[in-house]
Amino acid sequence: MGYPFRSRLEHEPTGDVAVIQMKDIDDAEIRRLDEVTRVSLPDGKAHHLIQEGDLIFRSRGRSNSVALVGANIGKAVLAAPMLLIRPTDVLPAYLLWFINLPSTQAALAALSEGTSVRMISKEAIQDLDIVVPSMARQQRIVEIAELEQQEEALLADLSAQRKRLINGVLMRYAKNSR
């Protein structure tokens, strides 16, 4: 479970611990690590500290995706209600891919509780059936998934450039028509 702060978080510029909140993650990674809230946690327990390879799970809201913690995390904790997943016997990047799959997200949505704010319980995550192939297959899946993400980014960039080109050509055509 994320660290249970008892009061509203106040940013301390000299704080020694970064606090990762839901607003700080996207569907795959922590965003804006240099902009996260910092606090001093003298009584922080070691098991609350996140580390490279951990997964951060959004237990509330519209999206219940996970983000992978990278090497540059430093001393940081998760704010409740997020959940920390520390993979063992499975590649973290594979587990990230698996949990973020649309079919897994649909299964998690079916397990969510609540009416206005949907929530996935820790127990629901623990009971999730995860397909775990060999490490070699996990690595291949991760590599192919990364290539697919690169392809998506390239196609989006190509589409944006094509749109700019067409709009430029059409503007020249509009200006030259008399």
C-alpha positions as CSV (number, residue, x, y, z in Angstrom):
1,M,0.0,0.0,0.0
2,G,1.1,3.6,-0.5
3,Y,2.3,5.7,2.4
4,P,-0.7,6.8,4.4
5,F,-0.2,10.5,4.9
6,R,-2.4,11.8,7.7
7,S,-2.8,15.3,6.4
8,R,-2.6,17.3,3.2
9,L,0.8,17.1,1.5
10,E,2.8,20.3,1.7
11,H,5.9,20.6,-0.6
12,E,9.2,21.1,1.3
13,P,11.9,22.2,-1.2
14,T,14.5,20.6,1.1
15,G,12.6,17.4,1.7
16,D,14.6,14.3,1.4
17,V,11.8,12.1,0.0
18,A,9.9,12.4,-3.3
19,V,6.2,11.6,-3.0
20,I,4.7,10.0,-6.1
21,Q,1.0,10.7,-6.5
22,M,-1.5,9.6,-9.1
23,K,-1.0,12.9,-11.1
24,D,2.7,12.1,-11.4
25,I,2.3,8.9,-13.5
26,D,1.0,8.1,-16.9
27,D,0.2,4.7,-18.4
28,A,3.8,3.5,-18.3
29,E,6.1,5.7,-16.3
30,I,6.6,8.4,-13.8
31,R,6.3,11.9,-15.4
32,R,8.0,15.0,-14.2
33,L,10.1,13.4,-11.5
34,D,11.8,16.8,-10.9
35,E,8.4,18.4,-10.2
36,V,7.0,15.9,-7.6
37,T,6.1,17.0,-4.1
38,R,9.0,16.5,-1.6
39,V,8.7,16.0,2.1
40,S,10.8,15.0,5.1
41,L,9.9,11.6,6.5
42,P,11.9,10.9,9.5
43,D,9.6,8.0,10.5
44,G,9.3,6.5,7.0
45,K,9.5,2.8,7.0
46,A,12.0,1.2,4.5
47,H,9.2,-1.0,3.0
48,H,7.4,2.2,1.8
49,L,10.4,3.2,-0.3
50,I,10.1,2.4,-3.9
51,Q,13.0,1.2,-6.0
52,E,13.9,0.5,-9.6
53,G,11.8,-2.2,-11.2
54,D,8.8,-1.7,-8.9
55,L,5.4,-1.1,-10.5
56,I,3.1,1.6,-9.4
57,F,-0.6,0.7,-9.6
58,R,-3.4,3.2,-9.7
59,S,-6.0,1.6,-7.6
60,R,-8.6,4.4,-8.1
61,G,-10.0,6.3,-11.0
62,R,-10.8,5.7,-14.6
63,S,-7.5,4.2,-15.5
64,N,-6.0,1.3,-13.4
65,S,-2.7,1.1,-15.4
66,V,0.7,0.6,-13.9
67,A,3.9,2.6,-14.3
68,L,7.4,1.2,-14.1
69,V,9.9,2.8,-11.7
70,G,13.2,3.7,-13.5
71,A,16.7,3.8,-12.2
72,N,16.7,7.6,-11.4
73,I,14.0,7.4,-8.7
74,G,16.1,8.2,-5.7
75,K,14.5,8.2,-2.2
76,A,10.7,8.1,-2.9
77,V,7.4,6.8,-1.6
78,L,4.0,6.3,-3.1
79,A,1.0,8.2,-1.7
80,A,-2.0,6.1,-0.8
81,P,-4.2,4.9,-2.4
82,M,-1.7,3.7,-5.0
83,L,-0.3,0.2,-4.7
84,L,3.3,-0.9,-5.0
85,I,3.9,-4.1,-6.9
86,R,7.4,-5.5,-6.5
87,P,7.8,-8.3,-9.1
88,T,9.6,-11.5,-8.3
89,D,10.2,-14.3,-10.8
90,V,8.8,-12.1,-13.6
91,L,10.4,-9.3,-15.6
92,P,8.9,-5.9,-14.4
93,A,8.6,-4.7,-18.0
94,Y,6.7,-7.8,-18.9
95,L,4.3,-7.4,-15.9
96,L,3.8,-3.8,-16.9
97,W,2.9,-4.9,-20.4
98,F,0.6,-7.6,-19.1
99,I,-1.3,-5.4,-16.7
100,N,-1.7,-2.6,-19.2
101,L,-3.2,-4.9,-21.8
102,P,-6.8,-4.0,-22.7
103,S,-8.0,-7.5,-21.7
104,T,-6.3,-7.3,-18.3
105,Q,-7.7,-3.8,-17.8
106,A,-11.2,-5.1,-18.6
107,A,-10.7,-7.9,-16.1
108,L,-9.6,-5.4,-13.5
109,A,-12.6,-3.1,-14.3
110,A,-14.9,-6.0,-13.6
111,L,-13.3,-6.4,-10.2
112,S,-13.5,-2.7,-9.3
113,E,-15.7,-1.6,-6.4
114,G,-17.6,1.6,-5.6
115,T,-20.2,3.7,-7.4
116,S,-18.8,7.2,-8.0
117,V,-15.0,6.5,-7.7
118,R,-14.1,3.0,-8.8
119,M,-11.4,1.2,-6.8
120,I,-9.4,-2.0,-7.3
121,S,-8.6,-3.6,-4.0
122,K,-5.2,-5.0,-3.1
123,E,-6.8,-8.5,-2.9
124,A,-8.1,-8.2,-6.5
125,I,-4.6,-7.5,-7.7
126,Q,-3.3,-10.4,-5.7
127,D,-5.9,-12.7,-7.2
128,L,-5.2,-11.6,-10.8
129,D,-4.3,-14.5,-13.0
130,I,-1.1,-13.6,-14.8
131,V,0.3,-15.6,-17.7
132,V,4.0,-16.1,-16.9
133,P,6.0,-17.6,-19.8
134,S,9.8,-18.3,-19.6
135,M,12.2,-15.4,-19.0
136,A,13.3,-15.6,-22.6
137,R,9.8,-15.3,-23.9
138,Q,9.0,-12.5,-21.4
139,Q,12.1,-10.6,-22.8
140,R,11.0,-11.1,-26.4
141,I,7.5,-9.9,-25.6
142,V,9.0,-6.8,-23.9
143,E,11.2,-6.1,-26.9
144,I,8.3,-6.4,-29.3
145,A,6.0,-4.3,-27.2
146,E,8.7,-1.6,-27.0
147,L,9.1,-1.7,-30.8
148,E,5.3,-1.4,-31.2
149,Q,5.4,1.7,-29.0
150,Q,8.2,3.2,-31.1
151,E,6.2,2.5,-34.2
152,E,3.2,4.2,-32.7
153,A,5.3,7.3,-31.9
154,L,6.8,7.4,-35.4
155,L,3.4,7.0,-37.0
156,A,2.0,9.8,-34.9
157,D,4.9,12.0,-35.8
158,L,4.5,11.1,-39.5
159,S,0.8,11.9,-39.4
160,A,1.5,15.3,-37.7
161,Q,4.2,16.2,-40.3
162,R,1.9,15.1,-43.2
163,K,-0.9,17.3,-41.8
164,R,1.5,20.3,-41.6
165,L,2.7,19.7,-45.2
166,I,-0.9,19.4,-46.6
167,N,-2.0,22.5,-44.7
168,G,1.0,24.4,-46.0
169,V,0.3,23.3,-49.6
170,L,-3.4,24.1,-49.3
171,M,-2.5,27.6,-47.8
172,R,-0.2,28.3,-50.8
173,Y,-2.9,27.1,-53.1
174,A,-5.5,29.4,-51.4
175,K,-3.2,32.4,-51.6
176,N,-2.3,31.8,-55.2
177,S,-5.9,31.4,-56.4
178,R,-7.3,34.6,-58.0
